[in-house]
Amino acid sequence: PEDGQEAEKKLQANLNHIKDNQLLSRNQHKARLDKRLTLFRSLKESVEELIADNVVSSESYNQLQARHLKVKNEYQKSMDVKLDLEISCNEISKVRELQKKMHAALVSYYMHRGYHNRIVLTDFGKGAAVNLHQLEKIHRNLCD
């Protein structure tokens, strides 16, 4: 009978040990899950903020391009009016000179517009690179 009681005590101790391990495992799992959920929520908020920033940047870039197009069209219309006036005077040499000036002005305009677009796209590219870096960081954090 004592062997049976001792065996029962050992089994009860083993059962208690297993229950303790299961409880510890559950608690550790819950802690890791809570940590991951907290990290996920903060990363989600960061990504949403970055997306909102990108939308604002994209909209401002589109507005800027629309303004450039409007200025170019107005400039071209004024040059066309000037050209029409010169043609009506039948002064071929003046028309040629005006065409050269118009050509030089358009070349200058597109050159400056290209510089400006490169600057804007560089800024946009920097923002995109920052976003990519943060998304990679998020991915690494989620994988850890």
Beta strands, then each sheet from edge to edge (+ up, - down):
end
